[in-house]
Amino acid sequence: MKAWQIVSKGEFRLVEKDGTVDSGEVKVKVNKAALACTDLELYKGQGNAMFPIVPVMSAVGQISEGSELAGLQKGERVVLYPYEMDPDTTYNKKRVLAPDVKIMGLDTDGFLCDFVTVPHEKAYILPEGVSDSAALFTEYIALGIKVIEALHVEKGQYITILGANTIGNIIAQLALYYQIVPVLIDIDQSKLDLAQSYGVYYTVNPTNANVGDRIKEITGGEMAEYCVYEIRGGMSPNYATAITKETGTVVVVGHHLENETVNFNLCDVLEKQLSVIGVKNGYGEFYSAINLLANRAIKTDGLVDVEIEFEDVPRKFQELAEVETRIPYQKVVVKC
């Protein structure tokens, strides 16, 4: 099995991985893998990057060697589950958030491979109507579900979302599904236009309008009680506290790397008595995310901007690293 491994800052190496399939495991031919901002940050050596590491947390493929015990047959399409929890950790399922979770491709080796072996419970069968490209967003949808759960927002209420990149877009769509009113904010009009094509009615571009005034206009004179701040959405975190009403809730969402900081205006947090919650994974919500895709509740057409070949990985990472600090696309997909 071949895998692209980041061995040091700015350096990839194509390595051979052990292809042995142990009891309780399945072997998967990876068809597509999706790059994320965290992969680029690892490549650039940001945070406490641990080398060597195989990046990528989102991948889909086909069973190459199945598991009779799990009922997984050769040829079945699957999406790979990217979360690991320490077996010594007791997870209280009544709690919304699961903090002690490792993410493959970030904390441990991920899926930028031609083949991968995983425990059979990490291979989720895909329904017929869900394409490989759509399935690559399963983890983001699971993450978004956790955000909605953490907010405890009710039908008909407003939620502001700072950042219209992939996660922000998906959270806005989830809000619509749960009959919540999203207000999506971004300086990139093309991303706002894409969200509007998915049915997100309220969008605000700070370069064209005063954000606070526009939100008051939308909500009938008040700020929204709930706000989502996506840490890689390119928006100032101080918007989150400024546009949230008193005693409101702000959720900070994203896949965290060590040594990153988000500087909130603590004066606003105290003055308004805001609640601030962090959500960093979608643990426990994969089935729900797949069902939403199967029911076409979440649209993904247009979220994949670029597809590259497996052998082009080092070149594309170098290109992305030279362009800007974050991936300048909605999603880059590797055909493995």
Disulfide bonds with the S-S distance in Angstrom:
none
